[in-house]
Amino acid sequence: MIQMRQKMDRAAQKVGMFVEGQAKLNAPVDTGDLRNSISHEVESTETNSKVYVGSNKEYAATVEFGFSPKGIPAQPYLRPSVENNLDQIEALITRELKL
């Protein structure tokens, strides 16, 4: 059981690094603060591992989703980092769980 948990943690860590990298490539750049703030964190329990990727910048969600009352268009950078790479993410997980 410990070995499987370690595999799940390693898979989550690799997925987090991959998605973080893609999000940094996709992030619109003005000063670079948003791009530089993107990070990932793995949360594990005995039965699962989760990875969170995002930014702690207050305006990160506004960039991702836009804000129509102010006429700010969405510039998605995080969601496409997952949605456009599902095959690679699945391959990372599969490879790590097989080791």
C-alpha positions as CSV (number, residue, x, y, z in Angstrom):
1,M,0.0,0.0,0.0
2,I,2.8,2.4,0.8
3,Q,4.4,1.7,-2.6
4,M,1.2,2.5,-4.4
5,R,0.8,5.7,-2.4
6,Q,4.3,6.7,-3.3
7,K,3.6,6.0,-7.0
8,M,0.4,8.1,-6.8
9,D,2.3,11.0,-5.1
10,R,5.0,10.8,-7.8
11,A,2.4,10.8,-10.6
12,A,0.7,13.8,-9.1
13,Q,4.0,15.6,-8.7
14,K,4.9,15.0,-12.4
15,V,1.5,16.1,-13.6
16,G,1.7,19.2,-11.5
17,M,5.1,20.1,-12.9
18,F,3.9,19.5,-16.4
19,V,0.7,21.5,-16.1
20,E,2.5,24.3,-14.3
21,G,5.0,24.5,-17.2
22,Q,2.2,24.5,-19.8
23,A,0.3,27.2,-17.8
24,K,3.5,29.4,-17.7
25,L,3.8,29.0,-21.5
26,N,0.2,29.9,-22.0
27,A,0.0,32.8,-19.5
28,P,-0.3,36.3,-21.1
29,V,2.7,38.4,-20.1
30,D,2.8,42.1,-19.2
31,T,5.2,42.3,-16.3
32,G,5.7,38.5,-15.9
33,D,4.3,38.5,-12.4
34,L,1.4,36.2,-13.2
35,R,3.6,33.7,-15.0
36,N,6.1,33.7,-12.2
37,S,3.4,33.1,-9.6
38,I,2.1,29.9,-11.2
39,S,2.9,26.9,-9.0
40,H,1.6,23.5,-8.0
41,E,1.0,21.7,-4.8
42,V,0.3,18.0,-4.1
43,E,-2.1,17.0,-1.4
44,S,-2.0,13.3,-0.4
45,T,-4.1,11.0,1.8
46,E,-3.9,7.3,2.3
47,T,-6.3,6.7,-0.6
48,N,-5.6,9.5,-3.1
49,S,-3.3,12.2,-4.4
50,K,-4.4,15.5,-5.7
51,V,-2.5,18.2,-7.5
52,Y,-3.5,21.9,-7.5
53,V,-2.0,24.2,-10.1
54,G,-2.7,28.0,-10.0
55,S,-1.6,31.4,-8.9
56,N,-1.9,33.4,-5.7
57,K,-2.2,36.6,-7.6
58,E,-5.5,38.4,-6.9
59,Y,-6.1,39.1,-10.6
60,A,-5.3,35.5,-11.9
61,A,-9.0,34.5,-12.1
62,T,-9.9,37.7,-13.9
63,V,-7.2,36.9,-16.5
64,E,-8.4,33.3,-16.9
65,F,-12.2,34.1,-17.0
66,G,-12.4,37.8,-17.9
67,F,-14.7,40.3,-16.3
68,S,-17.5,41.4,-18.6
69,P,-18.8,44.3,-16.5
70,K,-15.5,46.0,-17.0
71,G,-15.0,44.8,-20.6
72,I,-12.0,42.6,-19.7
73,P,-11.8,39.6,-22.1
74,A,-10.9,36.2,-20.9
75,Q,-7.3,35.0,-21.6
76,P,-7.4,31.4,-20.5
77,Y,-4.0,30.0,-19.6
78,L,-4.7,27.4,-17.0
79,R,-7.7,25.4,-18.3
80,P,-6.1,25.0,-21.8
81,S,-3.0,23.7,-20.0
82,V,-5.0,20.7,-18.9
83,E,-7.7,20.4,-21.6
84,N,-5.2,20.5,-24.5
85,N,-2.8,18.0,-22.9
86,L,-5.1,15.2,-21.5
87,D,-3.3,12.5,-23.5
88,Q,0.1,13.5,-22.1
89,I,-1.3,13.8,-18.6
90,E,-2.8,10.4,-18.8
91,A,0.4,8.9,-20.2
92,L,2.4,10.5,-17.3
93,I,0.0,8.9,-14.7
94,T,0.0,5.5,-16.5
95,R,3.8,5.5,-16.7
96,E,4.3,6.4,-13.0
97,L,1.7,3.9,-11.7
98,K,3.3,1.0,-13.8
99,L,6.8,1.6,-12.4
